[in-house]
Amino acid sequence: MPDDADRLQLLRQLDRLLNGMIAQQRGKVLAIGQALVPALTSEDVLNPDGYPELAADGPFNYEDGLLAGLLAAQMAVRAELRADRGTPRA
């Protein structure tokens, strides 16, 4: 079992890894979205409900779901990092 310092280091490494994965996945989601709606912006992708073309596209929804999962994992890691600093969880 890792000690507290090792645990914090692992959590920080995991957070950095997730940052890279999220950036890559955001790019992928945007590229798929722009293939369907060429004028789509990165802001539009954050709220795709206004675009029926996106709502109806299986690959877009799949990749957007993967992005949501990565973001949820990162939030969990960051909550652990905050807890270790003595910051109460919300």
Buried (B, 14 or more C-beta within 10 A) or exposed (E): EEEEEEBBEEBEEBBEEBEEBBEEBBEBBBEBBBEBBEEBEEEBBEEBEEBEEBEEBEEBBEBBEBBEEBBEBBEEBBEBBEEEEEEEEE
